[in-house]
Amino acid sequence: MVEIEIGVLRNQCLDRRIESRSRLVAEVAAWEHQRNASAARINWMFSTEQARTKMARAYPKPTAKES
């Protein structure tokens, strides 16, 4: 999810040169406020089990903790 949001931020807000750090902070804050106000959501196209199957090595299935 983080990678998706960073991509959206890059495309919607950081697609140009920003002249100062203070301006960058203000731009990102404005973008974040708008993104939260619009209640942006991610529409997952697969289940957790499907993701675990496809990416088994990166996301191993959790095991029950031993008592």
Order of alpha helices (4+ residues) and beta strands (2+ residues): alpha-alpha-alpha
